[in-house]
Amino acid sequence: MSFFKILNDLPIHELYEEYTSLVANKRIPVVNDQLCINSTVDKTDDIFFGRGSLVYDWDNKVITDQKIEVPLREVPLKETDFTTICDQFKDTLFEDAYNHLRKKYTVGRVRIMRSRPKTCLTWHTDDTCRVHYPMKTQEGCMMVIEDEIKHLPQNTWWETNTLPRHTAINASTEDRYHLVAVIL
């Protein structure tokens, strides 16, 4: 059984070209690690709000003696809170992709995720499955779920079962960008 399922019923877009255009026009910043294309109804102008953990409050981290302490959020966020396209992505190909995803799935956060060259994520599990759309990828970029290794070609949609242990590897010399949607 494969942990990866190709999806042929979602539109193919040149999302990386759209992303670079949005950056060039200063509509969005360069992705450091993640940008949310959707947010909560009260934070539609904040493309950083849904990055990282929904439980930990990274905005209030404390760095002491080369140790980082990250407090828990007083009220943890929920994936179901992320229901509205961010203002910066309105009337773009990202909004079109988001709307098509919402027709097929109930989604939580939908993020642009950047993986730097020569990096690997920790071995981890997710609480839900994901949909991946490689916006920019190249040889040496792979996902590993349990013992299955797969390169996801650029501009293809994939449903991934990320409940088991998994990681992403960028063994190339260029950045890798994926649009990643949480499936609820």
ABEGO torsion letter per residue (X at the ends): XBABBBBAABBBBBAAAAAAAAAAAGABBBBAABBBABBBAAAAABAAAABEBAABBAAABBBBGGBBBBBBBABBBBAAABABBBAAABGBAAAAAAAAAAAABBBBBBBBBBBBBGBBBBBBBBABBBBBBBABBBBGBBBBBEABBBBBBBGBBBBBBAABBBBBBBABABBBBBBBBBBX
